[in-house]
Amino acid sequence: MQKISLMTPWLASALVRQAGQMTWQEIQALQKERLLILLAHARQHSPFLGEKYSKLPDSPKLSDIPITLRQEAMPQLDRWVCDPEITSLGLDSYLDRLDEASVSSPFLGRYRVLTTSGTTGVPLRMVRDDRHNLIHAALISQRLLGSSKTEGNPLPSFSYPRTAGILASGGHSSTYLSFLRTKKAYEAAGQAGEIMPLFVGMTTGQMVEALNAFQPRFLTGYPSNIRILASQQRLGKLDISPDLIACSAEHLSLEDIHYIEESFGCPVLNNYCSTEGGEVACLCRENHMHLNADWVIVEPVDQAMRPLPPGQESDGVLLTNLANLVQPIIRYYVSDRIVLHQEPCACGSPFPYIEIEGRKEDRLSFQNKEGAWMELPSALFIDISLDTPNCAQAQFIQTGPSRMEIRCIPEDEEGHEQLCQNLLAVTRERLVREGLGELELQISQESPLLGKSGKMRNTLSLMDQEKK
C-alpha cells in the first residue's frame, strides 16, 4: 500500500492538477487507492472506527464498509479522532476562546476546528488537518476560482483583489472562519483596506450604501443576499462593477445564476461544500456542479440506505472525505438530496456532476404597511439564530402576507420560554430595521417542522395564496 506523503502546498496543487487531466476510469482507480489508505489509517488510529471495521477484510469494497451516522459518532468524538491529544473538553475550551484575533491560531498548534448549526438536531464539531486544508485550498484555487467560468477573467490572478464578503457573524462555520483568516492574511500583507466584511444582520439599504462606497471587484456571500443585491443593482440603487461573484452555503438555482450574472455583468461561481466533506463540488461554465471525486466520494442512497443509479433523486448521500486523516469521514450519512449525472459535460471535465436538491430554504416575502412586498434573505434568519443565546435550532414560518410563526429548541433542553422571548425580541428588532415592524409574530410551542430528508429548514412558507 502507498505510503502517506507529507502534504505541502506544492504537492496538493500538483495532485489536484494531475487528476483534472485523468480519465474517469483513472480517477476511480485513484479513489480506490486513497480509500484503502484512509481506511487503514482509521482502523489503526481511531478506536471507534477500529472497532466498527474490525470484521472487514484488508481491502474491502466501498459497499462493504459500514455506514456511519452523526448521532452515532458524535457522542464518541474522543474515540473517533485519530489523535489522542484531541478531546471534547479541549475542543470546547478552544472554541470558547476563539475570536477574530485568535482565528489564525490552530487548535493544538496544528488543526482547524469547525462546527455546524445542527439542522438535523445533532450539532457537529469537525477537526481538519493540514492534509485536508492544503488539498481543499488547491481545489478552491483550481476548480472554483480557476474554473472554466473564469477563463479570461482578470480577478483570479490578483493576490489581494478588492473583496467584500457577506457572512453571518459569530459561530464557527467554515464560511465565517475562512473569511476571518483571509482578512488576517490581507492585514499581514498590508492590504487591510482591500477587504470588507458585511453581515447578514445589516439591512439591504446599509449593504447597498457600504458596497457603493467600497466598490469591490470580488463579491462573496449567501445566494439569498446576493440575489436581493442584484435586484437593487437593476433598480439603480446599487452601482458596483465586480469582476466575479462567488456564492456558497445555500441553494443557488440556475434561474438565480442567470439573474445575478445579468444584473452585474460578471460570472457567478458556486460550490457545494460541507463541514464533513469540505469542497465537494464546483460549478463549471455549463453551470454543472462537478464532484471533486479524486478527494471526495459521494454515494446517492434512498431512505433505506440502498444505492441509487445516476439520474434518480436521492434521499441522502454517503460521504467519504479522502483527505482528512485526523477525523475520518467514511460512508458518513448526510441528508442532502442530490441527482448524480455521469454523462459527459460540454465543459470537458472528467468528473461527474450533481444537482443538489436538499439545501433549499423557502424565500420569505412580506407585505409592509404600504402593501408593498419585501423579500428577506434566508441568511438573515440564520444570523438571528446565532445571535440569540441558548438557541440550538430556530425555524421561521411564514403563515400569511404579514404574519410569521417562530419555532425553536434550546441548547440546554430547558429554558424554552426564555429562548422564545429572546428570539421574539431579536427578530422584531431586525424586522423593524428592515421596515417590517408591523409584522405579526407568533411563538409556537411545537417542534420545528422537518423535511423529507429529516433536515430542518430555517425558513419555511406555508402561505396558500399567490403573492400579487
Secondary structure, DSSP 8 states (H G I E B T S, - for coil): --------HHHHHHHHHHHTTS-HHHHHHHHHHHHHHHHHHHHHH-HHHHHHTTTS-SS--GGGS--B-HHHHGGGHHHHSS-TT--HHHHHHHHHH--TTTTTS-BTTTBEEEE---TTS---EEEE-HHHHHHHHHHIIIIITTSGGGTT-SGGG-SS--EEEEE--SS--HHHHHHHHHHHHHHHTT-GGGEEEEETTS-HHHHHHHHHHH--SEEEE-HHHHHHHHHHHHHTS-----SEEEE-SS---HHHHHHHHHHHTS-EEEEEEETTTEEEEEE-TTS-EEE-TTTEEEEEE-TTS-B--TTS--SEEEEEESS--SS-EEEEEE---EEEE-S--TT--SS-EEEE-S-----EEEE-TTS-EEEE-HHHHHHHHHHSTTEEEEEEEEEETTEEEEEEEETTS--HHHHHHHHHHHHHHHHHHTT-TT-EEEE-SS---B-TTS-B-SEEE---S---
